[in-house]
Amino acid sequence: MPAHPTNALLWRDVTLFDGHRTHPEPMAVIVEGKRIAQVMPMAQADDARLAACREMARGGVMTPGLVDCHTHLVFGGSRADEFEQRLEGVSYEEIARRGGGILSTVNATRAASEDELFAAALPRLEALMAEGVTTVEIKSGYGLNVDDELKMLRVARRLGEALPVRVVTTLLGAHALPPEYKHDSDGYIRLVCEEMIPAAVAEGLADAVDVFCEKIAFSVAQCERVFAAAKAHGLPIKAHAEQLSNLGGSAAAARFGALSTDHIEYLDEAGVAALREAGSVAVLLPGAFHTLRETQLPPIEALRRAGVPMAVATDANPGSSPIFDPTLMLNFACTLFRLTPQEALAGMTAHGAQALGLAAQGLGRIQADAPADLCLWDADTPAALAYAVQPGRLRQRIFNGALGHD
């Protein structure tokens, strides 16, 4: 055997968080090609096997590559003015009713070309990657017509082709009511179901379909129509639900086998039970909670008792969470929502992958035969990643077995 076969890479003496737990002893991780070949305690490692590998690093904290399972990275314009309005006491709901909020971004996004949207989104995605993200979901939802929703999805696909990151796309046509359908919400839902979803499927642009089930968006019945159309076209579904009120959107999404329901600050016990029965993930978005200065906490203890997996994501977007730092979300998940550091890390690794329907591939885990998406951090313990808000700790980012931008 050659001394250092090029397809066998070794990280040794690492403190390993595998996606669910931190291992108590120093560990070795061997990667061959694009997948993890072996994970073992250093005390049980075969010296000859280690010597045959090319050593990439020693020490540090190793985690799976971070999975940001809920973002809105592709958009035009800025909403800094609304940030000022909220600080002056205007509610998110009131801003939306005045024609601001999502519709403000819709106007800017419709006016932008694909190249302009790509150029604007690129540094946002690079910021996530610089803090360990190897898989990211990008939603549409700021076009609100067939052409502009597809434009956003094309940009999202293009980002995944341009950078070493796995991009999962979600069609969020039912995000808000566009001005041209101001008095015909059912007509707009018909457009989403009969034209938008089929068009996205025909071009292979969507991996899932999402809705915003809320008083300022769409009713449970309207969302169920979108769910049915998505399922008829073979696409899994997700839902923004119970963010501002409890309409029962999470329970409705669970009846359709939703991958996840997201936000869920107003989720009740019946909704928790529905998620448990469906095997859906509860996606927590502390960035929006922080930015909007919300006070209604998600039902964390009820979700724990029910064994519902909890994912954590940035919700990176121009209005309610203009934050592009995943490790800050780990801190927020602990300080605002009272998750433990282990729960928060699981939320941005194994449970984040589950929320995207990627758990069966081993994504978000460090185990044999899983994709070699890894992060090596300059930290003493995995908990330190949630404890300190400190950019620059990422020593190595490995995507599909390749280091950095290789």
NUTOR-290761 format. One record per residue: residue number from 1; residue in one letter; x, z, y of N, C-alpha, C in turn. Coordinates in steps of 0.2 Angstrom, whole numbers, m for minus. Example, Ala and Ser with C-alpha at 12.3 -4.5 7.8 and 13.67 -1.06 7.14 Angstrom:
ATOM    n  res   n.px   n.pz   n.py  ca.px  ca.pz  ca.py   c.px   c.pz   c.py
ATOM    1    a     66     39    m28     62     39    m22     66     39    m16
ATOM    2    s     64     35    m11     68     36     m5     64     39      0
END
This chain:
ATOM    n  res   n.px   n.pz   n.py  ca.px  ca.pz  ca.py   c.px   c.pz   c.py
ATOM    1    m      4      0     m6      0      0      0      4      0      6
ATOM    2    p      3     m4     11      7     m4     17      7      3     21
ATOM    3    a     12      5     25     12     11     28      6     12     32
ATOM    4    h      4      7     36     m1      8     41     m6      2     41
ATOM    5    p    m10      2     36    m15     m4     36    m19     m4     42
ATOM    6    t    m20    m10     45    m23    m10     52    m30     m8     52
ATOM    7    n    m34     m8     46    m41     m7     46    m42      1     44
ATOM    8    a    m37      5     44    m38     12     42    m35     16     48
ATOM    9    l    m39     19     52    m37     23     58    m39     30     56
ATOM   10    l    m35     35     59    m36     42     57    m36     46     64
ATOM   11    w    m41     51     64    m41     56     69    m41     62     65
ATOM   12    r    m36     67     67    m35     73     63    m35     79     67
ATOM   13    d    m36     84     64    m37     91     67    m42     91     72
ATOM   14    v    m47     88     72    m52     88     77    m58     93     75
ATOM   15    t    m60     96     81    m66    100     80    m72     95     80
ATOM   16    l    m76     95     75    m81     90     73    m88     92     74
ATOM   17    f    m92     89     79    m99     90     79   m102     83     76
ATOM   18    d   m105     84     70   m107     78     66   m114     75     68
ATOM   19    g   m117     77     73   m123     75     75   m129     80     74
ATOM   20    h   m127     85     70   m132     90     69   m129     97     70
ATOM   21    r   m122     98     68   m119    104     68   m111    104     69
ATOM   22    t   m108    109     71   m101    109     72    m98    112     66
ATOM   23    h    m93    108     63    m90    111     57    m85    116     59
ATOM   24    p    m84    122     55    m80    127     56    m73    127     56
ATOM   25    e    m71    121     52    m63    120     51    m61    114     54
ATOM   26    p    m55    113     55    m52    107     58    m53    101     53
ATOM   27    m    m55     95     55    m57     90     51    m53     84     52
ATOM   28    a    m54     79     48    m50     73     48    m56     67     47
ATOM   29    v    m55     62     51    m60     56     51    m56     50     50
ATOM   30    i    m58     46     45    m55     40     44    m60     34     45
ATOM   31    v    m58     29     49    m62     23     50    m59     17     47
ATOM   32    e    m62     13     44    m60      7     41    m65      1     44
ATOM   33    g    m62     m4     48    m67     m9     51    m71     m6     55
ATOM   34    k    m78     m7     55    m83     m5     59    m86      1     57
ATOM   35    r    m84      4     51    m88     10     49    m83     16     47
ATOM   36    i    m86     22     47    m83     28     45    m82     28     37
ATOM   37    a    m75     28     35    m74     28     28    m74     35     25
ATOM   38    q    m71     40     28    m71     47     26    m71     52     31
ATOM   39    v    m74     58     30    m74     64     34    m73     70     29
ATOM   40    m    m68     73     31    m66     79     27    m62     84     30
ATOM   41    p    m62     91     28    m58     96     31    m51     94     30
ATOM   42    m    m47     96     35    m40     95     34    m37     98     28
ATOM   43    a    m40    104     26    m37    108     21    m38    104     14
ATOM   44    q    m43    100     14    m44     96      8    m42     89      8
ATOM   45    a    m39     87     13    m36     80     14    m30     79     10
ATOM   46    d    m30     73      7    m24     70      3    m19     68      8
ATOM   47    d    m13     71      7     m8     69     12     m6     62     12
ATOM   48    a     m6     59      6     m4     52      5     m9     47      8
ATOM   49    r    m15     49      8    m21     45     11    m20     46     18
ATOM   50    l    m19     51     21    m18     52     28    m12     48     31
ATOM   51    a     m6     48     27      0     45     29     m1     37     29
ATOM   52    a     m6     35     25     m7     28     24    m11     25     30
ATOM   53    c    m14     30     34    m18     28     40    m14     27     47
ATOM   54    r    m16     24     51    m13     24     58    m16     29     62
ATOM   55    e    m12     34     64    m15     40     67    m17     38     75
ATOM   56    m    m23     40     76    m25     38     83    m25     44     88
ATOM   57    a    m26     50     85    m26     56     90    m26     62     85
ATOM   58    r    m24     68     88    m24     74     85    m28     79     90
ATOM   59    g    m32     83     87    m35     88     91    m41     86     95
ATOM   60    g    m44     90     99    m49     88    103    m56     89    100
ATOM   61    v    m61     88    103    m68     88    100    m70     81     99
ATOM   62    m    m73     80     93    m75     73     91    m83     74     90
ATOM   63    t    m87     69     93    m94     69     92    m96     62     91
ATOM   64    p   m102     61     88   m104     54     88   m104     51     95
ATOM   65    g   m104     44     96   m105     41    102   m112     43    105
ATOM   66    l   m112     44    111   m118     47    114   m124     41    114
ATOM   67    v   m130     43    112   m136     39    112   m140     40    118
ATOM   68    d   m141     36    123   m145     37    128   m152     33    127
ATOM   69    c   m157     37    124   m162     33    121   m168     32    126
ATOM   70    h   m167     33    133   m173     31    138   m169     30    144
ATOM   71    t   m169     24    146   m166     22    153   m170     16    156
ATOM   72    h   m170     15    162   m172     10    166   m167      7    170
ATOM   73    l   m162      5    167   m155      3    171   m156     m4    175
ATOM   74    v   m161     m8    173   m161    m15    176   m167    m14    181
ATOM   75    f   m165    m15    188   m169    m14    193   m166    m17    199
ATOM   76    g   m170    m19    204   m168    m21    211   m170    m16    216
ATOM   77    g   m166    m16    221   m167    m11    227   m165     m4    226
ATOM   78    s   m167      0    231   m166      7    231   m172     11    233
ATOM   79    r   m172     17    231   m178     22    234   m176     28    237
ATOM   80    a   m170     28    240   m167     34    243   m172     36    249
ATOM   81    d   m176     32    252   m181     34    257   m186     39    253
ATOM   82    e   m188     37    247   m193     41    244   m190     48    242
ATOM   83    f   m184     48    241   m180     55    240   m181     59    246
ATOM   84    e   m180     56    251   m181     60    258   m188     62    258
ATOM   85    q   m193     58    257   m200     60    257   m202     66    253
ATOM   86    r   m199     66    247   m201     71    242   m198     78    245
ATOM   87    l   m192     77    248   m189     83    251   m193     86    257
ATOM   88    e   m197     82    260   m201     84    265   m208     86    263
ATOM   89    g   m209     86    256   m215     89    253   m220     84    251
ATOM   90    v   m219     77    251   m223     72    248   m222     72    240
ATOM   91    s   m228     72    237   m227     72    229   m226     65    227
ATOM   92    y   m223     65    221   m222     59    217   m228     55    217
ATOM   93    e   m234     58    215   m240     55    214   m243     52    221
ATOM   94    e   m242     56    226   m244     53    233   m240     47    235
ATOM   95    i   m233     47    234   m229     42    235   m231     35    232
ATOM   96    a   m233     36    225   m236     31    221   m242     28    224
ATOM   97    r   m247     32    226   m253     30    229   m252     26    235
ATOM   98    r   m247     28    239   m246     24    245   m243     17    244
ATOM   99    g   m241     16    238   m238      9    237   m231     10    236
ATOM  100    g   m228     16    236   m221     17    234   m220     18    227
ATOM  101    g   m215     21    225   m214     23    218   m212     16    214
ATOM  102    i   m215     16    209   m213     10    204   m214      3    208
ATOM  103    l   m220      3    212   m221     m4    215   m216     m6    220
ATOM  104    s   m213     m1    223   m208     m3    228   m202     m6    224
ATOM  105    t   m200     m4    218   m195     m7    214   m197    m13    211
ATOM  106    v   m204    m14    210   m206    m20    207   m205    m26    212
ATOM  107    n   m207    m25    219   m206    m30    224   m198    m32    224
ATOM  108    a   m194    m27    224   m187    m29    224   m184    m32    218
ATOM  109    t   m187    m30    212   m185    m33    206   m187    m40    205
ATOM  110    r   m193    m41    207   m196    m48    207   m192    m53    211
ATOM  111    a   m190    m50    217   m186    m55    222   m179    m56    220
ATOM  112    a   m176    m52    215   m169    m53    213   m169    m58    207
ATOM  113    s   m163    m62    207   m162    m66    201   m159    m63    195
ATOM  114    e   m159    m66    190   m155    m63    184   m148    m61    185
ATOM  115    d   m144    m65    189   m138    m64    190   m137    m57    195
ATOM  116    e   m142    m57    200   m141    m51    204   m143    m45    201
ATOM  117    l   m148    m45    196   m150    m39    192   m144    m37    188
ATOM  118    f   m141    m42    185   m135    m41    180   m130    m37    184
ATOM  119    a   m128    m40    190   m123    m37    194   m124    m30    196
ATOM  120    a   m130    m29    198   m132    m22    200   m132    m17    194
ATOM  121    a   m134    m19    188   m135    m15    182   m128    m13    179
ATOM  122    l   m123    m18    180   m117    m17    177   m113    m11    178
ATOM  123    p   m112     m9    184   m109     m2    186   m113      4    183
ATOM  124    r   m120      3    183   m124      9    180   m122     10    173
ATOM  125    l   m122      4    169   m120      5    162   m113      7    161
ATOM  126    e   m109      5    165   m102      7    164   m101     14    166
ATOM  127    a   m105     17    170   m105     24    172   m107     28    165
ATOM  128    l   m112     26    162   m114     29    156   m109     29    151
ATOM  129    m   m106     23    150   m101     22    145    m95     26    146
ATOM  130    a    m93     27    153    m87     31    154    m88     39    153
ATOM  131    e    m94     41    151    m96     47    149    m98     48    142
ATOM  132    g    m96     42    138    m97     43    131   m103     39    128
ATOM  133    v   m107     36    131   m113     32    128   m110     26    125
ATOM  134    t   m112     25    118   m111     19    114   m117     15    113
ATOM  135    t   m123     19    113   m129     15    112   m134     17    118
ATOM  136    v   m137     12    121   m142     14    126   m148     10    125
ATOM  137    e   m154     13    127   m160      9    127   m161      7    134
ATOM  138    i   m163      1    136   m165     m2    142   m172     m4    142
ATOM  139    k   m176     m1    147   m183     m4    147   m184     m9    152
ATOM  140    s   m189    m13    152   m192    m17    157   m197    m13    161
ATOM  141    g   m201    m16    165   m207    m12    168   m207    m12    175
ATOM  142    y   m202    m16    178   m202    m17    185   m204    m24    187
ATOM  143    g   m206    m28    182   m208    m35    184   m215    m36    184
ATOM  144    l   m219    m33    179   m226    m32    179   m230    m39    179
ATOM  145    n   m226    m44    177   m229    m51    175   m225    m53    170
ATOM  146    v   m227    m59    167   m224    m61    161   m216    m63    163
ATOM  147    d   m216    m67    168   m209    m70    169   m204    m65    171
ATOM  148    d   m206    m60    175   m201    m55    178   m200    m50    173
ATOM  149    e   m205    m48    168   m203    m44    163   m198    m47    158
ATOM  150    l   m199    m53    156   m194    m57    152   m187    m57    155
ATOM  151    k   m187    m58    162   m181    m59    166   m177    m52    165
ATOM  152    m   m181    m46    166   m177    m40    165   m174    m39    158
ATOM  153    l   m178    m41    153   m176    m40    146   m170    m45    144
ATOM  154    r   m170    m51    147   m164    m55    146   m158    m52    149
ATOM  155    v   m159    m49    155   m153    m46    158   m150    m40    154
ATOM  156    a   m155    m36    151   m153    m31    146   m149    m33    140
ATOM  157    r   m152    m39    137   m148    m42    132   m141    m44    134
ATOM  158    r   m141    m47    140   m134    m50    142   m129    m44    144
ATOM  159    l   m132    m38    146   m127    m32    147   m124    m30    140
ATOM  160    g   m128    m30    135   m126    m29    128   m121    m34    125
ATOM  161    e   m121    m40    128   m116    m45    126   m110    m45    130
ATOM  162    a   m110    m42    136   m105    m42    140   m100    m36    139
ATOM  163    l   m103    m30    137    m99    m24    136    m99    m22    129
ATOM  164    p    m94    m18    127    m94    m15    121    m99     m9    120
ATOM  165    v   m105    m10    120   m111     m5    119   m117     m8    116
ATOM  166    r   m120     m4    112   m126     m7    109   m132     m6    113
ATOM  167    v   m135    m11    115   m141    m11    119   m148    m12    115
ATOM  168    v   m152     m8    116   m159     m8    113   m164     m9    118
ATOM  169    t   m168    m15    118   m172    m16    123   m180    m14    121
ATOM  170    t   m183    m12    127   m190    m10    126   m194    m13    131
ATOM  171    l   m200    m17    129   m204    m20    134   m209    m14    137
ATOM  172    l   m209    m13    143   m213     m8    146   m218    m11    151
ATOM  173    g   m221    m16    149   m226    m20    154   m231    m15    156
ATOM  174    a   m233    m11    152   m239     m6    154   m235      0    158
ATOM  175    h   m232     m1    163   m228      4    167   m232      6    173
ATOM  176    a   m235      1    176   m239      2    182   m244     m4    183
ATOM  177    l   m249     m3    187   m253     m8    189   m251    m13    194
ATOM  178    p   m249    m19    193   m247    m23    199   m252    m25    204
ATOM  179    p   m250    m26    210   m255    m27    216   m260    m32    214
ATOM  180    e   m258    m38    211   m263    m43    209   m268    m41    205
ATOM  181    y   m267    m35    201   m273    m33    197   m275    m26    199
ATOM  182    k   m275    m25    206   m276    m18    208   m283    m16    206
ATOM  183    h   m288    m20    206   m295    m18    204   m297    m21    197
ATOM  184    d   m292    m22    193   m293    m25    186   m288    m22    181
ATOM  185    s   m288    m16    180   m283    m13    175   m284    m16    168
ATOM  186    d   m290    m17    166   m291    m19    159   m289    m27    159
ATOM  187    g   m290    m30    164   m287    m37    164   m279    m37    164
ATOM  188    y   m276    m33    167   m269    m32    166   m267    m30    159
ATOM  189    i   m270    m26    156   m269    m24    149   m270    m30    145
ATOM  190    r   m275    m34    146   m276    m40    142   m270    m44    143
ATOM  191    l   m267    m45    149   m261    m49    150   m255    m47    146
ATOM  192    v   m254    m40    146   m249    m37    142   m250    m39    135
ATOM  193    c   m256    m38    132   m257    m38    125   m257    m46    123
ATOM  194    e   m260    m50    127   m261    m57    124   m256    m62    127
ATOM  195    e   m252    m60    132   m247    m65    134   m240    m62    134
ATOM  196    m   m239    m56    137   m232    m53    138   m229    m51    131
ATOM  197    i   m233    m48    127   m230    m46    121   m228    m52    116
ATOM  198    p   m233    m57    116   m231    m62    112   m225    m66    115
ATOM  199    a   m224    m67    121   m219    m70    124   m212    m67    123
ATOM  200    a   m212    m60    123   m206    m57    122   m204    m57    115
ATOM  201    v   m209    m57    110   m207    m58    103   m205    m65    102
ATOM  202    a   m208    m70    105   m206    m77    104   m198    m78    106
ATOM  203    e   m196    m75    111   m189    m75    113   m184    m70    110
ATOM  204    g   m187    m66    106   m183    m61    103   m180    m56    108
ATOM  205    l   m184    m54    113   m181    m50    118   m183    m43    118
ATOM  206    a   m187    m41    114   m190    m34    114   m189    m31    107
ATOM  207    d   m186    m25    107   m185    m21    100   m191    m16     99
ATOM  208    a   m195    m14    105   m200    m10    105   m205    m11    111
ATOM  209    v   m210     m8    111   m215     m8    116   m217     m1    119
ATOM  210    d   m217      0    125   m218      7    128   m224      6    133
ATOM  211    v   m227     12    135   m233     12    139   m232     18    144
ATOM  212    f   m235     19    150   m235     25    154   m242     27    154
ATOM  213    c   m244     32    150   m250     35    149   m251     41    154
ATOM  214    e   m254     39    159   m255     45    165   m260     43    169
ATOM  215    k   m263     47    173   m268     46    178   m266     41    183
ATOM  216    i   m260     40    185   m258     35    190   m256     29    187
ATOM  217    a   m257     28    180   m255     22    176   m260     20    172
ATOM  218    f   m260     21    165   m265     19    161   m268     24    156
ATOM  219    s   m275     23    155   m278     28    151   m276     27    143
ATOM  220    v   m278     32    140   m277     33    132   m279     26    129
ATOM  221    a   m286     25    131   m289     19    127   m285     12    129
ATOM  222    q   m283     12    135   m279      6    137   m272      6    133
ATOM  223    c   m269     11    133   m263     12    129   m263     10    122
ATOM  224    e   m269     12    119   m270     11    112   m271      3    111
ATOM  225    r   m274      0    116   m274     m8    115   m267    m11    115
ATOM  226    v   m262     m8    119   m256    m10    119   m252     m9    112
ATOM  227    f   m253     m3    110   m250     m1    104   m252     m5     98
ATOM  228    a   m259     m7     98   m261    m11     92   m258    m18     93
ATOM  229    a   m258    m21     99   m255    m27    100   m247    m27     98
ATOM  230    a   m244    m22    100   m237    m22     98   m236    m21     90
ATOM  231    k   m240    m17     87   m240    m17     79   m242    m23     76
ATOM  232    a   m246    m27     79   m248    m34     76   m243    m39     77
ATOM  233    h   m238    m38     81   m232    m42     82   m226    m39     79
ATOM  234    g   m227    m34     75   m221    m31     71   m216    m26     75
ATOM  235    l   m219    m24     81   m214    m20     85   m216    m13     85
ATOM  236    p   m211     m8     85   m213     m1     85   m215      1     92
ATOM  237    i   m218      7     93   m220      9    100   m217     15    102
ATOM  238    k   m218     16    108   m215     23    112   m220     24    117
ATOM  239    a   m220     30    120   m225     31    126   m221     36    131
ATOM  240    h   m222     35    137   m221     40    142   m228     44    142
ATOM  241    a   m228     50    141   m234     54    140   m233     61    142
ATOM  242    e   m239     64    145   m239     71    146   m234     73    151
ATOM  243    q   m232     68    156   m227     70    161   m230     74    167
ATOM  244    l   m236     71    169   m239     74    175   m246     78    173
ATOM  245    s   m249     77    167   m255     80    165   m255     79    158
ATOM  246    n   m260     82    155   m261     81    148   m267     77    146
ATOM  247    l   m266     71    145   m271     66    143   m272     65    136
ATOM  248    g   m268     67    132   m268     66    125   m264     60    123
ATOM  249    g   m260     57    127   m256     51    125   m251     52    120
ATOM  250    s   m248     57    119   m244     59    114   m247     58    107
ATOM  251    a   m253     62    106   m257     61    100   m259     54     98
ATOM  252    a   m261     51    103   m263     44    102   m257     40    100
ATOM  253    a   m251     40    103   m245     37    101   m243     39     94
ATOM  254    a   m244     45     92   m242     47     85   m247     44     80
ATOM  255    r   m253     43     82   m258     40     77   m255     33     75
ATOM  256    f   m252     30     80   m249     23     79   m242     23     76
ATOM  257    g   m239     29     74   m233     30     71   m227     29     76
ATOM  258    a   m228     32     82   m223     31     88   m216     33     86
ATOM  259    l   m211     29     88   m204     32     87   m203     38     91
ATOM  260    s   m206     38     97   m205     44    101   m211     44    106
ATOM  261    t   m212     50    109   m216     51    115   m211     55    120
ATOM  262    d   m211     53    127   m206     55    131   m209     58    137
ATOM  263    h   m205     63    140   m207     67    146   m210     73    143
ATOM  264    i   m216     73    141   m220     78    137   m220     85    140
ATOM  265    e   m220     86    147   m220     92    150   m227     96    149
ATOM  266    y   m232     92    148   m239     95    148   m241     94    140
ATOM  267    l   m237     93    136   m239     92    129   m242     99    126
ATOM  268    d   m248     99    123   m251    105    120   m249    105    113
ATOM  269    e   m252    111    110   m251    112    103   m253    106     98
ATOM  270    a   m259    103    100   m262     98     96   m257     92     96
ATOM  271    g   m254     91    102   m249     85    103   m243     87     99
ATOM  272    v   m241     93     99   m235     95     95   m236     93     87
ATOM  273    a   m242     96     85   m244     95     78   m244     87     76
ATOM  274    a   m247     83     81   m247     76     80   m240     73     79
ATOM  275    l   m236     75     83   m229     72     83   m226     74     76
ATOM  276    r   m227     80     74   m224     83     68   m227     79     62
ATOM  277    e   m233     78     62   m236     74     56   m234     67     56
ATOM  278    a   m233     64     62   m231     57     62   m223     56     61
ATOM  279    g   m219     61     62   m212     60     62   m209     57     68
ATOM  280    s   m213     58     74   m211     56     80   m206     61     83
ATOM  281    v   m201     58     88   m197     62     91   m199     64     98
ATOM  282    a   m198     70    100   m200     72    107   m194     71    112
ATOM  283    v   m194     66    116   m188     64    121   m189     68    127
ATOM  284    l   m184     73    128   m184     77    134   m180     73    140
ATOM  285    l   m183     73    146   m179     70    151   m178     75    157
ATOM  286    p   m173     79    157   m172     84    162   m170     81    169
ATOM  287    g   m168     75    169   m166     72    175   m172     71    180
ATOM  288    a   m177     69    177   m184     68    181   m187     75    183
ATOM  289    f   m186     79    178   m189     86    179   m185     89    185
ATOM  290    h   m179     88    185   m174     91    191   m176     87    197
ATOM  291    t   m176     80    197   m177     76    203   m183     77    207
ATOM  292    l   m189     78    202   m195     79    205   m197     86    207
ATOM  293    r   m192     90    205   m193     98    206   m200    100    203
ATOM  294    e   m200     98    196   m206    100    192   m206    107    190
ATOM  295    t   m211    110    189   m211    117    186   m214    118    179
ATOM  296    q   m217    113    177   m220    114    170   m215    112    165
ATOM  297    l   m213    117    161   m208    115    156   m211    112    150
ATOM  298    p   m207    108    147   m209    105    140   m210    111    135
ATOM  299    p   m214    111    130   m216    116    125   m210    117    120
ATOM  300    i   m204    119    122   m198    119    118   m199    123    112
ATOM  301    e   m201    129    113   m202    134    107   m207    131    102
ATOM  302    a   m213    128    104   m218    125    100   m215    119     96
ATOM  303    l   m211    115     99   m207    110     96   m202    112     91
ATOM  304    r   m199    117     92   m194    121     88   m198    123     81
ATOM  305    r   m203    127     83   m207    130     77   m210    124     72
ATOM  306    a   m212    119     75   m215    113     71   m209    109     68
ATOM  307    g   m203    110     70   m198    106     67   m198     99     70
ATOM  308    v   m200     98     76   m200     91     79   m194     90     82
ATOM  309    p   m190     84     80   m184     83     83   m184     82     91
ATOM  310    m   m179     84     94   m179     84    101   m173     80    104
ATOM  311    a   m175     74    107   m169     70    109   m169     71    117
ATOM  312    v   m163     70    120   m162     71    127   m159     64    130
ATOM  313    a   m161     62    135   m159     56    138   m159     56    146
ATOM  314    t   m156     51    149   m155     52    156   m161     50    160
ATOM  315    d   m165     45    157   m171     42    161   m168     39    167
ATOM  316    a   m162     36    167   m159     33    173   m163     28    176
ATOM  317    n   m165     29    182   m170     24    185   m169     25    193
ATOM  318    p   m172     21    197   m171     21    204   m175     27    208
ATOM  319    g   m180     29    204   m185     34    208   m184     41    206
ATOM  320    s   m187     42    200   m187     49    197   m181     52    194
ATOM  321    s   m176     48    192   m170     51    189   m164     46    191
ATOM  322    p   m162     46    197   m157     41    199   m150     44    197
ATOM  323    i   m149     46    190   m144     50    188   m141     46    182
ATOM  324    f   m134     44    182   m131     40    177   m125     44    174
ATOM  325    d   m127     50    172   m122     54    169   m125     58    163
ATOM  326    p   m123     56    157   m126     59    151   m124     66    150
ATOM  327    t   m118     68    151   m116     74    150   m119     79    155
ATOM  328    l   m121     77    161   m125     81    165   m131     83    162
ATOM  329    m   m134     78    158   m141     79    155   m140     85    150
ATOM  330    l   m134     85    146   m133     90    142   m134     97    145
ATOM  331    n   m131     98    151   m131    104    155   m138    105    157
ATOM  332    f   m141    100    160   m148    101    162   m153    103    156
ATOM  333    a   m152    100    150   m156    102    144   m155    109    143
ATOM  334    c   m149    112    144   m148    119    142   m151    123    148
ATOM  335    t   m149    122    154   m150    126    159   m158    126    162
ATOM  336    l   m161    120    161   m168    119    164   m173    120    158
ATOM  337    f   m171    117    152   m176    118    146   m174    123    141
ATOM  338    r   m168    126    142   m166    132    137   m165    129    130
ATOM  339    l   m162    123    130   m160    121    123   m153    124    122
ATOM  340    t   m151    125    116   m144    127    114   m140    121    115
ATOM  341    p   m133    122    116   m128    117    117   m129    112    110
ATOM  342    q   m130    115    104   m130    111     98   m136    107     98
ATOM  343    e   m142    110    101   m148    106    101   m147    100    106
ATOM  344    a   m144    101    112   m143     96    117   m139     91    114
ATOM  345    l   m133     92    111   m129     87    108   m133     83    103
ATOM  346    a   m136     87     98   m140     83     93   m145     78     97
ATOM  347    g   m148     81    103   m153     77    106   m150     70    109
ATOM  348    m   m143     70    110   m140     64    113   m136     60    107
ATOM  349    t   m137     62    101   m133     59     96   m138     57     90
ATOM  350    a   m139     62     85   m143     60     79   m151     59     81
ATOM  351    h   m153     64     85   m160     63     87   m162     57     92
ATOM  352    g   m157     56     96   m157     50    101   m158     44     97
ATOM  353    a   m154     43     91   m154     37     87   m160     37     83
ATOM  354    q   m163     43     81   m170     43     78   m175     40     83
ATOM  355    a   m175     42     89   m180     40     94   m180     32     95
ATOM  356    l   m174     29     93   m174     22     94   m175     18     87
ATOM  357    g   m176     22     82   m177     19     75   m171     17     72
ATOM  358    l   m165     20     74   m159     18     71   m156     24     66
ATOM  359    a   m159     29     65   m156     34     61   m155     32     54
ATOM  360    a   m159     27     51   m157     25     44   m151     21     44
ATOM  361    q   m148     19     49   m142     15     49   m136     20     50
ATOM  362    g   m137     27     50   m132     32     51   m130     33     58
ATOM  363    l   m133     29     63   m131     30     70   m132     37     72
ATOM  364    g   m128     39     77   m128     46     79   m126     51     75
ATOM  365    r   m123     49     69   m120     54     65   m112     52     63
ATOM  366    i   m109     57     61   m102     56     59   m102     58     51
ATOM  367    q   m102     53     47   m103     54     40   m100     47     37
ATOM  368    a    m98     47     31    m96     41     27   m101     36     28
ATOM  369    d    m99     30     29   m102     24     29   m107     23     36
ATOM  370    a   m106     28     40   m110     27     47   m106     22     51
ATOM  371    p   m109     19     56   m106     15     61   m100     19     64
ATOM  372    a    m95     16     66    m89     20     69    m90     20     76
ATOM  373    d    m95     24     79    m96     25     86    m94     32     87
ATOM  374    l    m89     33     90    m86     40     91    m84     42     98
ATOM  375    c    m84     48    100    m81     50    106    m76     56    104
ATOM  376    l    m70     56    107    m65     61    107    m64     64    114
ATOM  377    w    m66     71    114    m66     74    121    m60     79    122
ATOM  378    d    m58     80    128    m53     85    129    m57     91    131
ATOM  379    a    m59     95    125    m63    101    126    m61    106    120
ATOM  380    d    m62    112    121    m61    117    116    m66    117    111
ATOM  381    t    m72    117    113    m78    117    108    m83    112    110
ATOM  382    p    m87    110    106    m93    105    108    m97    108    113
ATOM  383    a    m98    115    113   m103    118    118   m100    117    125
ATOM  384    a    m94    116    126    m91    115    132    m93    109    136
ATOM  385    l    m96    104    132    m98     98    135   m105     99    138
ATOM  386    a   m108    104    136   m115    106    140   m113    111    145
ATOM  387    y   m108    115    144   m107    121    148   m104    119    155
ATOM  388    a   m100    114    155    m96    112    161    m99    105    164
ATOM  389    v   m100    104    170   m102     98    173    m95     95    175
ATOM  390    q    m92     91    171    m85     90    173    m83     83    170
ATOM  391    p    m84     78    174    m82     71    172    m75     70    170
ATOM  392    g    m73     65    166    m66     64    165    m63     67    158
ATOM  393    r    m68     70    154    m65     74    148    m65     69    142
ATOM  394    l    m68     63    143    m68     58    137    m61     55    136
ATOM  395    r    m58     57    131    m51     55    129    m51     48    126
ATOM  396    q    m56     47    122    m56     41    118    m64     39    117
ATOM  397    r    m66     33    118    m72     31    116    m71     25    111
ATOM  398    i    m74     26    105    m74     21     99    m80     18     98
ATOM  399    f    m81     11     99    m87      8     97    m86      3     92
ATOM  400    n    m90      3     87    m89     m1     81    m82     m1     78
ATOM  401    g    m79      4     78    m72      5     76    m66      3     80
ATOM  402    a    m68      1     86    m63     m2     91    m63      3     97
ATOM  403    l    m56      4     99    m55      9    104    m56      6    111
ATOM  404    g    m59      9    116    m60      7    123    m63      0    123
ATOM  405    h    m60     m5    126    m63    m11    127    m60    m16    122
ATOM  406    d    m57    m14    117    m53    m18    112    m59    m23    109
END
